[in-house]
Amino acid sequence: MPKYKILFVANIHNHFNSFHIPHIQRLTEQGYEVHCAANGTTSVPLVSKQHFIPLQRGLWSFENVKAYKALKKIIDTENYDLVHCHTSMGGAIGRLASIKHRRLGKKVLFTSHEFPFYDNWMLKNWFTYFPIEVLLANLTDGIISINQFDYNLLTSGLFNCKYKYKISGIGVDAEKFKLVTIEEKASLRKKYGFSQDDFILIYAAEHTQRKNHNFIMEAIPLLKDLPNLKVIFTGRGILHESNKRIAEERKIDNIIFTGYVDSIKGYMALADVGISSSFGEGLGINLVEELFLGIPIIASNNKGHREIIIDGVNGFVFNKGDHQKFVKSVSELNSNRDLYREMAAKAPKTADKFSIHSSIEEMSIIYRNFLK
C-alpha cells in the first residue's frame, strides 16, 4: 500500500510535463501514489492515474461547471490525502471540488505560479481576480508563492489560510542549460544562419498582449547605430501573425520570427542577451534558463523579473514604456565588453537558487508538513 494518495490539478496535462515531472518522480520514489487531473490528451509519465476534466481558461465558461462536477466525483471516489492545485482555473475548480473532502480532514494546497493580477498592469484584473483569490484562500490549507510580491500579499492578513510559503520558483534543470563553449556557440550561429559578428537579442515568449512584443519593435529602430543587431522572437501565440505584419510595415528587417521551436536551448545559447518586455510575470522561467547559459538579461520591471534580475549585476531592468533605458542597456552591453563578461560570469551564479534541486527540496519540506 502507498503511504498517501496525491492529486495534482491544473488547466492542461501538458502543464505537469513542463513543470512538475521531477516533483512527481520524487514523490513516487518516496512511495506516494500520484494522480493528475486536467484538460487535454497529453500523456503524463510516472502518475498512477490520469483523469480528463473539461477545464477551460475562460472564467465564465459553462464547461467549467462540468469540470467541477467531474473533478468532485474523482476526488470523492479516490479519497486523496492531498489535493495540490496549480494554474488559475485549476486552482479555483480544484479547491471548490475539494470542499467536502477537506471537511473530512484531507488537505488542499495551491501553488500560485502567478496571481492573475500584476503590480503594474491591468487594473481590472485586481477587481475581478483578487476578490476571488481572497475567497478561495478560505478553502485552502496552504498557498505557495514563487515571488516576493505575491508572498507579501499572502501575508498581508487578507488571505485566510493557515500556511503561506515562498519558494524559489518551480525549478529549472541546470544540467539542460549548461554553459556552451565559444566553439559550440560559433557552430550554433552557423547552423541557424547568423554571423559571428552579430549582436543577438532573444525574446523567448508567446506572442500575446501580456508579453508586449510591440515595445521591442518600437525600440529596435532607436538602435540604428548597431548595424550588427539581430533580434530573435521565438514562439507563436494569438498575436504572432499580427506582430510579423507590424515588423514588415515598419520595415524592421533585423527581427527573426522563428515560430514554435522544439528545443529553445539552441537559440538561447547562440544569443548574447536575453530580453523581455512583459507587463507581468510570476517569475520568468525562460530568463532563468538564459542566466544558466551565461547570458545577461534586459527586462521590464515587474514582480517576477525583480525576483530574477539584479539591476547592474546580471542584467538591467527598465520601467514600463522606458525605451531609452532599454536602448542604453543594449548599447552598453554591446560596446562595453568588460561589463558584458562580468555580467555573463555572474549570471549562472545568480540563477542557482532557481534550480530544480532547490525547488524539489523546498517542496519536499512542504509535502512532509501535510503528509505526516
Phi, psi and chi 1 to 4 in degrees:
 res  aa     phi    psi   chi1   chi2   chi3   chi4
   1 MET       -  137.2  -70.7  -69.0  -70.0      -
   2 PRO   -69.2  158.1   25.1  -33.9      -      -
   3 LYS   -60.6  -53.6  -68.3  179.7 -179.5  178.5
   4 TYR  -147.6  161.2  -67.8  101.4      -      -
   5 LYS  -109.0  131.8  -72.0  173.0   69.0  173.6
   6 ILE  -125.4  137.1  -55.9  168.3      -      -
   7 LEU  -114.2  127.2  176.2   67.1      -      -
   8 PHE   -97.9  131.4  -81.2   60.2      -      -
   9 VAL  -122.9  136.9 -177.8      -      -      -
  10 ALA  -155.6  176.0      -      -      -      -
  11 ASN   -63.1  -51.2  -73.7   -0.1      -      -
  12 ILE  -132.6  152.4   56.7  174.6      -      -
  13 HIS   -64.3  -30.8  -79.6  112.1      -      -
  14 ASN   -62.8  -23.1 -165.3   48.0      -      -
  15 HIS   -58.9  -40.1  175.3   86.1      -      -
  16 PHE   -65.5  -41.9  -54.1  124.3      -      -
  17 ASN   -64.7  -34.4  -69.5   -9.3      -      -
  18 SER   -76.3  -32.8  -61.9      -      -      -
  19 PHE  -128.0  -21.4  -57.9  116.7      -      -
  20 HIS  -120.1   -1.1  -59.2  -66.0      -      -
  21 ILE   -58.2  -44.4  -65.3  -56.9      -      -
  22 PRO   -60.3  -35.4  -24.2   35.4      -      -
  23 HIS   -71.2  -40.7  -61.1  -81.0      -      -
  24 ILE   -63.7  -40.1  -67.3  171.7      -      -
  25 GLN   -61.4  -45.4 -178.0  175.5   -5.0      -
  26 ARG   -60.2  -44.1  169.9   65.1   72.5   88.7
  27 LEU   -63.6  -43.7  -70.6  166.8      -      -
  28 THR   -67.7  -35.9   55.4      -      -      -
  29 GLU   -64.3  -28.5  -72.8  172.3  -10.7      -
  30 GLN   -87.6    3.1  -67.7  175.7  -24.0      -
  31 GLY    97.4    5.7      -      -      -      -
  32 TYR   -82.7  148.5  -60.3  112.3      -      -
  33 GLU   -97.4  122.3 -178.9  178.5  -24.5      -
  34 VAL  -115.0  129.6 -178.0      -      -      -
  35 HIS  -116.2  164.6  -62.6 -171.7      -      -
  36 CYS  -138.8  153.3   66.8      -      -      -
  37 ALA  -140.2  130.0      -      -      -      -
  38 ALA  -171.8 -179.3      -      -      -      -
  39 ASN   -89.3  163.9 -159.5  -17.4      -      -
  40 GLY    97.4  167.6      -      -      -      -
  41 THR  -112.6    3.6   56.9      -      -      -
  42 THR   -60.9  132.1  -56.6      -      -      -
  43 SER   -77.4  134.3  177.6      -      -      -
  44 VAL  -108.6  115.6 -179.5      -      -      -
  45 PRO   -71.1  159.1   25.8  -32.8      -      -
  46 LEU    78.3  -21.5  -58.1  177.1      -      -
  47 VAL   -78.0  149.7  -64.1      -      -      -
  48 SER   -77.7  -34.3  -60.7      -      -      -
  49 LYS  -141.0  144.1  -75.5 -173.5 -177.8  179.2
  50 GLN  -124.3  116.8 -175.0  171.9  -20.6      -
  51 HIS  -104.5  138.9  -57.5  -78.0      -      -
  52 PHE   -96.1  129.6  168.6   81.9      -      -
  53 ILE  -133.6  140.6   52.6  174.8      -      -
  54 PRO   -80.3   51.4   30.2  -35.5      -      -
  55 LEU   -65.4  139.3 -100.9  176.2      -      -
  56 GLN  -123.5  149.6  -56.5  -63.6  -45.6      -
  57 ARG   -69.5  -31.3  -73.6 -172.8  175.9 -176.5
  58 GLY   -62.7  131.2      -      -      -      -
  59 LEU   -61.6  -36.0 -174.3   60.4      -      -
  60 TRP  -106.2   17.9  -49.8  113.9      -      -
  61 SER   -69.8  132.9  171.7      -      -      -
  62 PHE   -66.4  -24.1 -177.1   72.6      -      -
  63 GLU   -60.2  -26.3  -73.3  -63.1  -60.8      -
  64 ASN   -70.8  -23.6  -73.7  -29.0      -      -
  65 VAL   -66.6  -43.3  176.4      -      -      -
  66 LYS   -63.9  -40.0  -62.7  178.9 -176.7  177.1
  67 ALA   -63.0  -40.7      -      -      -      -
  68 TYR   -61.3  -46.2  160.6   77.9      -      -
  69 LYS   -64.8  -42.5  -68.7  179.0  179.2  177.8
  70 ALA   -65.6  -42.0      -      -      -      -
  71 LEU   -69.7  -39.6 -175.1   57.9      -      -
  72 LYS   -60.8  -40.5 -174.8  177.5 -176.5  -59.1
  73 LYS   -64.4  -41.4 -177.1  176.7  179.7 -179.8
  74 ILE   -62.8  -46.6  -68.7  166.0      -      -
  75 ILE   -64.7  -43.2  -68.8  171.1      -      -
  76 ASP   -66.0  -36.3  -69.3  -15.8      -      -
  77 THR   -74.5  -44.6  -58.5      -      -      -
  78 GLU   -81.3  -20.3  -65.4  -74.3   -7.4      -
  79 ASN    55.3   59.1 -167.7   31.2      -      -
  80 TYR   -70.5  147.1  -63.8  105.5      -      -
  81 ASP   -80.7  -29.4  -61.6  -76.9      -      -
  82 LEU  -144.5  131.7  174.1   67.1      -      -
  83 VAL  -110.8  118.1  177.5      -      -      -
  84 HIS  -110.4  112.0 -168.8  172.6      -      -
  85 CYS   -97.7  143.2  -53.2      -      -      -
  86 HIS  -136.4  159.2  -59.9  -91.8      -      -
  87 THR    67.2  163.5   68.7      -      -      -
  88 SER   -64.7  -55.9  -64.6      -      -      -
  89 MET   -74.7  -36.1  -73.4  -49.4  -58.5      -
  90 GLY   -60.5  -38.9      -      -      -      -
  91 GLY   -66.8  -38.9      -      -      -      -
  92 ALA   -72.6  -54.1      -      -      -      -
  93 ILE   -65.2  -38.7  -60.1  -59.5      -      -
  94 GLY   -60.7  -42.3      -      -      -      -
  95 ARG   -73.7  -37.4  -75.1  179.7  -78.0  179.2
  96 LEU   -65.0  -39.9  -71.1  170.0      -      -
  97 ALA   -71.8  -13.8      -      -      -      -
  98 SER  -100.2    5.3  -58.5      -      -      -
  99 ILE   -57.0  -53.1  -69.6  175.4      -      -
 100 LYS   -63.4  -42.5  174.8 -175.2  172.3 -176.5
 101 HIS   -59.5  -41.1 -158.3   57.2      -      -
 102 ARG   -68.3  -32.2 -168.3  163.2  168.3  -99.9
 103 ARG   -64.9  -21.7  -73.1  174.9 -175.4  156.4
 104 LEU   -85.2    4.8  -61.5  174.5      -      -
 105 GLY    98.4    0.7      -      -      -      -
 106 LYS   -77.8  162.8  -51.8  -60.0 -176.8  178.9
 107 LYS  -110.8  150.6  -58.4  -60.0 -179.8 -176.8
 108 VAL  -131.3  125.2  176.6      -      -      -
 109 LEU  -113.4  149.9  -88.9  176.2      -      -
 110 PHE  -135.1  125.5  170.4   56.5      -      -
 111 THR  -100.7  119.5  -66.0      -      -      -
 112 SER   -88.8   99.1  170.0      -      -      -
 113 HIS   -66.4  -29.4  -63.5  -99.5      -      -
 114 GLU  -169.8  124.8   55.8  172.0  -42.0      -
 115 PHE   -61.7  138.5  -80.8  133.1      -      -
 116 PRO   -76.6   29.4   27.7  -32.9      -      -
 117 PHE  -136.2  138.0   34.3   86.9      -      -
 118 TYR  -115.4  162.6  -47.9  116.0      -      -
 119 ASP   -75.5  -14.5   49.1  -15.0      -      -
 120 ASN  -143.8   23.8   58.8   -1.8      -      -
 121 TRP  -156.0  148.1 -174.6   59.7      -      -
 122 MET    56.9   72.7  -65.6  -69.1  -81.3      -
 123 LEU   -58.1  -33.0 -171.2   60.4      -      -
 124 LYS   -61.2  -28.6   69.5  178.6 -176.8 -179.3
 125 ASN   -65.0  -31.5  -78.9   17.4      -      -
 126 TRP   -64.5  -41.4  -78.2   90.5      -      -
 127 PHE   -72.4  -28.8  -68.6  107.6      -      -
 128 THR   -89.1  -56.9  -54.9      -      -      -
 129 TYR   -88.9  -31.1  -65.7  106.6      -      -
 130 PHE   -60.9  -48.7 -177.0   68.9      -      -
 131 PRO   -61.3  -35.2  -20.7   32.4      -      -
 132 ILE   -62.9  -46.2  -67.9  173.8      -      -
 133 GLU   -65.5  -36.3  -71.4  -64.7  -19.5      -
 134 VAL   -63.6  -42.9  168.9      -      -      -
 135 LEU   -66.7  -42.9  -70.3  171.6      -      -
 136 LEU   -66.0  -24.0  -72.6  171.3      -      -
 137 ALA   -60.0  -28.1      -      -      -      -
 138 ASN   -67.7  -17.0  -67.6  -77.1      -      -
 139 LEU  -104.0   17.1  -49.7  178.0      -      -
 140 THR  -129.5  137.5  -41.7      -      -      -
 141 ASP   -84.4  -33.5  -64.7  -70.7      -      -
 142 GLY  -149.4  138.4      -      -      -      -
 143 ILE  -119.3  133.1  -60.9  178.7      -      -
 144 ILE  -112.2  127.6  -56.0  163.9      -      -
 145 SER  -111.9  159.4   61.3      -      -      -
 146 ILE  -120.6   10.5   62.2  172.6      -      -
 147 ASN  -147.6  161.2   62.9   64.8      -      -
 148 GLN   -68.5  -35.3 -167.5   61.7   43.8      -
 149 PHE   -59.7  -49.3 -178.4   90.9      -      -
 150 ASP   -66.5  -37.4  -73.9   -9.3      -      -
 151 TYR   -65.3  -38.2 -176.9   69.7      -      -
 152 ASN   -61.9  -38.3  -70.6  -16.7      -      -
 153 LEU   -64.5  -45.0  -84.0  178.6      -      -
 154 LEU   -57.7  -38.8  -82.3  179.4      -      -
 155 THR   -95.1   13.8   54.8      -      -      -
 156 SER   -78.7  -10.2   65.0      -      -      -
 157 GLY   101.7   -7.2      -      -      -      -
 158 LEU   -86.6  -24.3  -64.5  171.2      -      -
 159 PHE   -97.8  112.6  -71.6   77.6      -      -
 160 ASN   -93.4   70.0 -174.4   29.0      -      -
 161 CYS  -130.5  153.5   67.0      -      -      -
 162 LYS   -70.5  -42.6 -174.7  173.7 -178.0  179.9
 163 TYR  -113.6  133.5  -63.4  100.8      -      -
 164 LYS  -132.7  129.4  -61.7  155.2 -171.8  175.6
 165 TYR  -129.0  155.8  -54.8   96.0      -      -
 166 LYS  -128.1  125.2  177.2 -180.0  178.6  -71.1
 167 ILE  -118.6  165.3   62.8  172.0      -      -
 168 SER   -86.8   61.2  -58.4      -      -      -
 169 GLY    79.7 -175.3      -      -      -      -
 170 ILE   -97.6    0.6   50.5  179.9      -      -
 171 GLY    97.1  131.2      -      -      -      -
 172 VAL  -116.7  136.0  170.1      -      -      -
 173 ASP   -77.4   98.8 -171.9  -13.4      -      -
 174 ALA   -61.7  -27.0      -      -      -      -
 175 GLU   -65.1  -30.9  -71.6  -61.5  -52.3      -
 176 LYS   -77.7  -17.0  -69.9 -177.1  179.5  178.4
 177 PHE  -125.0   45.6  -67.1   89.7      -      -
 178 LYS   -72.5  153.3  -76.1 -163.6  -71.7 -168.3
 179 LEU   -55.3  140.4  -68.5  167.9      -      -
 180 VAL  -100.4  156.3  -62.2      -      -      -
 181 THR   -78.5  167.6   64.7      -      -      -
 182 ILE   -59.6  -38.8  -65.7  173.1      -      -
 183 GLU   -67.4  -40.6  -68.1   75.3   20.6      -
 184 GLU   -65.7  -39.1  -72.4  170.9  -31.2      -
 185 LYS   -63.9  -43.1 -167.6  162.2 -164.5  156.6
 186 ALA   -63.0  -40.5      -      -      -      -
 187 SER   -64.7  -40.7  176.7      -      -      -
 188 LEU   -64.6  -40.4  -75.9  167.6      -      -
 189 ARG   -62.8  -41.2  -71.0 -164.5  168.8 -158.6
 190 LYS   -64.8  -41.8 -175.6  176.8 -179.8 -179.5
 191 LYS   -60.0  -42.7  174.9 -177.7  175.8 -179.2
 192 TYR   -95.6    7.5  -70.8  105.6      -      -
 193 GLY    83.8   26.8      -      -      -      -
 194 PHE  -107.6  152.1  -67.8   95.0      -      -
 195 SER   -81.6  154.5  163.2      -      -      -
 196 GLN   -67.7  -21.4  -57.0  -54.1  -44.4      -
 197 ASP   -90.4   -7.4  -63.3  -35.7      -      -
 198 ASP   -65.6  143.2  -74.2  -23.4      -      -
 199 PHE  -104.2  110.7 -170.0   70.2      -      -
 200 ILE  -110.4  126.7  -57.5  173.6      -      -
 201 LEU  -103.5  142.5  -46.2 -179.9      -      -
 202 ILE  -126.9  132.5 -177.1  167.5      -      -
 203 TYR  -118.3  103.0 -168.5    4.2      -      -
 204 ALA   -95.7  100.4      -      -      -      -
 205 ALA  -167.1  152.8      -      -      -      -
 206 GLU   -65.3  149.9  -79.2 -170.0  -40.3      -
 207 HIS   -86.8   89.6  -71.3 -101.1      -      -
 208 THR  -131.7  168.4   61.6      -      -      -
 209 GLN   -58.7  -39.9 -177.9 -172.6    9.4      -
 210 ARG   -64.6  -33.6  176.6  161.0   64.1   95.5
 211 LYS   -75.0  -18.4  -61.3  -60.6 -176.7  178.2
 212 ASN    56.9   49.8 -169.9   25.0      -      -
 213 HIS   -61.6  -26.4  -72.8   75.6      -      -
 214 ASN   -59.1  -33.4 -169.7   56.9      -      -
 215 PHE   -58.3  -44.6  173.8   90.8      -      -
 216 ILE   -64.6  -41.5  -54.5  -62.4      -      -
 217 MET   -68.0  -25.5  -67.4 -170.2  -74.8      -
 218 GLU   -76.3  -31.8  -69.8  172.0  -16.3      -
 219 ALA   -83.2  -31.4      -      -      -      -
 220 ILE   -56.6  -45.4  -64.1  -52.5      -      -
 221 PRO   -60.2  -21.5  -25.7   36.4      -      -
 222 LEU   -77.0   -6.3  -56.9  176.8      -      -
 223 LEU  -107.9   33.4  -73.1  158.2      -      -
 224 LYS   -66.3  -14.0   53.6 -177.2  177.2  -69.1
 225 ASP   -80.3    0.8   58.2  -30.0      -      -
 226 LEU  -113.5   81.5  -60.7 -178.9      -      -
 227 PRO   -64.7  -20.2   23.8  -33.0      -      -
 228 ASN   -91.7    9.7   61.4  -27.6      -      -
 229 LEU   -76.1  132.6 -179.3   68.7      -      -
 230 LYS  -130.3  143.9  -63.7  -71.1 -170.9  -62.1
 231 VAL  -126.3  125.8 -178.4      -      -      -
 232 ILE  -104.3  123.5  -58.3  173.0      -      -
 233 PHE  -105.7  108.7  -76.4  169.1      -      -
 234 THR   -95.1  161.3   67.1      -      -      -
 235 GLY    96.9  166.0      -      -      -      -
 236 ARG  -115.2 -140.4  -71.3 -163.9   58.1   80.2
 237 GLY   121.5  170.0      -      -      -      -
 238 ILE   -61.9  -27.2 -166.9  169.5      -      -
 239 LEU  -102.7   11.8  -64.0 -179.5      -      -
 240 HIS   -58.6  -54.6 -179.5 -104.8      -      -
 241 GLU   -66.2  -37.5  -65.9  -56.0  -41.6      -
 242 SER   -62.2  -43.7  171.9      -      -      -
 243 ASN   -66.2  -37.4  -74.6  -23.0      -      -
 244 LYS   -62.1  -41.4  -76.0  179.6   68.6  174.7
 245 ARG   -64.7  -41.8 -149.0  162.2   38.6 -114.5
 246 ILE   -61.7  -43.6  -69.5  170.0      -      -
 247 ALA   -62.1  -39.5      -      -      -      -
 248 GLU   -67.5  -44.1  -70.2  170.4    3.7      -
 249 GLU   -63.4  -36.0  -70.0  169.2   -4.2      -
 250 ARG   -86.8    1.1  -63.7  177.3 -176.0  173.4
 251 LYS    57.8   40.3  -64.6 -178.5  170.1   52.8
 252 ILE   -91.8   96.3  -51.2  172.3      -      -
 253 ASP   -96.2    4.9   57.1    6.5      -      -
 254 ASN  -106.6   18.5   57.4  -16.0      -      -
 255 ILE  -102.7  129.0  -63.7  179.9      -      -
 256 ILE  -108.2  118.5  -64.2   89.6      -      -
 257 PHE   -95.8  109.8  -68.7   81.1      -      -
 258 THR   -85.8  -20.6   69.2      -      -      -
 259 GLY    70.4 -162.5      -      -      -      -
 260 TYR   -68.6  136.9  172.4   78.4      -      -
 261 VAL  -126.1  141.0  -68.2      -      -      -
 262 ASP   -66.5  -43.1  -73.3  -37.8      -      -
 263 SER  -124.3  112.0  175.5      -      -      -
 264 ILE   -78.7  -19.8 -166.1   65.9      -      -
 265 LYS   -58.4  -40.2 -179.3 -171.0  173.9  180.0
 266 GLY   -58.1  -44.8      -      -      -      -
 267 TYR   -68.9  -39.8  -80.4  103.3      -      -
 268 MET   -63.3  -44.0  -73.4 -179.6  175.0      -
 269 ALA   -67.0  -27.6      -      -      -      -
 270 LEU   -85.0  -11.4   65.5   79.7      -      -
 271 ALA   -81.4  162.5      -      -      -      -
 272 ASP   -96.0  -36.5  -65.8  -70.2      -      -
 273 VAL  -141.2  137.2  177.4      -      -      -
 274 GLY   -92.0  140.2      -      -      -      -
 275 ILE  -130.5  155.7   59.3  173.5      -      -
 276 SER  -156.3  133.2  174.3      -      -      -
 277 SER  -115.8   21.0   50.5      -      -      -
 278 SER   -58.7  141.1  174.5      -      -      -
 279 PHE   -68.5  -35.9  -73.1  120.3      -      -
 280 GLY  -155.9  141.7      -      -      -      -
 281 GLU  -143.0  147.6  -67.5  -67.8  -25.7      -
 282 GLY   -72.4  -38.7      -      -      -      -
 283 LEU  -149.7  -68.7 -168.8   64.6      -      -
 284 GLY   116.3   69.5      -      -      -      -
 285 ILE   -61.3  -40.7  -65.5  -60.4      -      -
 286 ASN   -60.1  -35.5  -73.1  -24.2      -      -
 287 LEU   -68.2  -37.3  -60.0 -172.3      -      -
 288 VAL   -63.9  -42.1  175.1      -      -      -
 289 GLU   -59.9  -40.5  -67.3  166.4  -11.6      -
 290 GLU   -66.9  -38.1  -70.9  158.0    6.6      -
 291 LEU   -62.1  -42.0  -71.8  174.0      -      -
 292 PHE   -60.2  -29.9  -87.2  120.0      -      -
 293 LEU   -82.1    2.4  -74.5  164.2      -      -
 294 GLY    78.6   31.4      -      -      -      -
 295 ILE  -110.1  119.5  -59.1  171.7      -      -
 296 PRO   -62.6  158.1  -18.8   30.9      -      -
 297 ILE  -119.1  142.0  -55.2  -63.2      -      -
 298 ILE  -123.6  115.7  -58.2  172.9      -      -
 299 ALA  -146.5  159.2      -      -      -      -
 300 SER   -68.3  154.5   49.7      -      -      -
 301 ASN   -84.5   96.8 -177.4    6.7      -      -
 302 ASN  -140.4  174.1   62.8   53.5      -      -
 303 LYS   -60.8  -37.7   62.9 -176.9 -179.8 -179.6
 304 GLY   -73.6  -42.7      -      -      -      -
 305 HIS   -66.6  -34.5  -69.1  165.4      -      -
 306 ARG   -63.8  -25.4  -72.6 -165.8  -63.4  -89.0
 307 GLU   -70.9  -27.6 -154.4   71.7   20.7      -
 308 ILE  -101.4  -43.1  -61.7  168.5      -      -
 309 ILE   -98.9  128.2  -55.4  160.8      -      -
 310 ILE  -102.2  106.9  -52.3  167.8      -      -
 311 ASP   -56.2  123.7 -166.1   40.3      -      -
 312 GLY    87.6   -5.5      -      -      -      -
 313 VAL  -108.6  -61.2  175.0      -      -      -
 314 ASN  -114.0   12.1   60.3   -0.9      -      -
 315 GLY   162.5 -163.0      -      -      -      -
 316 PHE  -131.7  149.4  -66.1  108.6      -      -
 317 VAL  -117.6  134.9  175.9      -      -      -
 318 PHE  -121.6  148.7   59.2   87.9      -      -
 319 ASN   -78.6  161.9  -70.5  -34.7      -      -
 320 LYS   -52.1  125.5  179.1 -179.0  176.5 -177.4
 321 GLY    78.8    2.6      -      -      -      -
 322 ASP   -88.0   81.9 -169.4  -12.1      -      -
 323 HIS   -63.8  -35.4  -64.4   91.5      -      -
 324 GLN   -64.5  -40.9  -67.4  -56.4  -42.3      -
 325 LYS   -66.5  -39.8  174.4   69.7 -177.4  -71.4
 326 PHE   -61.7  -49.8  177.3   83.6      -      -
 327 VAL   -60.9  -44.5  167.4      -      -      -
 328 LYS   -62.0  -40.1 -179.8 -177.9  177.5 -176.6
 329 SER   -65.1  -44.2  -59.8      -      -      -
 330 VAL   -62.2  -47.5  172.9      -      -      -
 331 SER   -60.6  -40.8  -61.8      -      -      -
 332 GLU   -67.4  -42.0 -167.4  166.7   -1.3      -
 333 LEU   -70.0  -28.1  -74.3  174.8      -      -
 334 ASN   -73.7  -38.9  177.0   67.4      -      -
 335 SER   -93.1  -31.4   60.7      -      -      -
 336 ASN   -99.7   90.3 -170.5  -23.0      -      -
 337 ARG   -68.6  -30.6  -60.0  -46.1  -66.4  172.9
 338 ASP   -64.8  -44.2  -72.3  -22.3      -      -
 339 LEU   -63.2  -42.5  173.5   64.7      -      -
 340 TYR   -60.1  -48.2 -179.1   87.6      -      -
 341 ARG   -63.0  -36.7  -78.7 -170.4  -72.6  -91.5
 342 GLU   -64.8  -45.5 -175.4 -179.9  -28.0      -
 343 MET   -67.0  -40.5  -76.1 -168.4  170.6      -
 344 ALA   -63.0  -35.4      -      -      -      -
 345 ALA   -70.0  -35.2      -      -      -      -
 346 LYS   -80.7  -21.2  -70.0  176.7  179.4  175.2
 347 ALA   -55.1  -53.4      -      -      -      -
 348 PRO   -63.6  -33.1  -18.6   31.6      -      -
 349 LYS   -66.0  -39.8  -62.2  173.0 -175.6  175.6
 350 THR   -74.8  -16.9   57.4      -      -      -
 351 ALA   -88.1  -14.5      -      -      -      -
 352 ASP   -57.1  -37.0 -167.8   56.2      -      -
 353 LYS   -68.5  -12.7   69.5  176.1 -177.4  177.6
 354 PHE   -97.6   13.3  -58.0  105.5      -      -
 355 SER   -70.4  158.6   73.9      -      -      -
 356 ILE   -63.6  -31.9 -171.6   61.5      -      -
 357 HIS   -63.9  -41.8  -58.7  -66.4      -      -
 358 SER   -64.1  -43.5  -62.6      -      -      -
 359 SER   -63.8  -42.5  178.9      -      -      -
 360 ILE   -61.8  -43.2  -73.1  174.4      -      -
 361 GLU   -65.7  -41.8  -68.4  -51.1  -45.5      -
 362 GLU   -63.6  -43.3  -71.0  175.3  -40.8      -
 363 MET   -70.1  -32.4  -78.9  -54.1  -53.1      -
 364 SER   -61.3  -38.9  -67.3      -      -      -
 365 ILE   -64.0  -42.8  -66.9  169.7      -      -
 366 ILE   -65.6  -44.9  -66.0  172.3      -      -
 367 TYR   -60.7  -40.0  -76.3  133.6      -      -
 368 ARG   -63.6  -30.3  -76.4 -161.4  -63.9  -90.9
 369 ASN   -66.5  -30.0 -171.6   41.6      -      -
 370 PHE  -103.2  -14.1  -73.9   92.1      -      -
 371 LEU  -123.2   68.9  -61.7  170.3      -      -
 372 LYS   -86.0      -  -64.7  178.7 -179.7  176.2
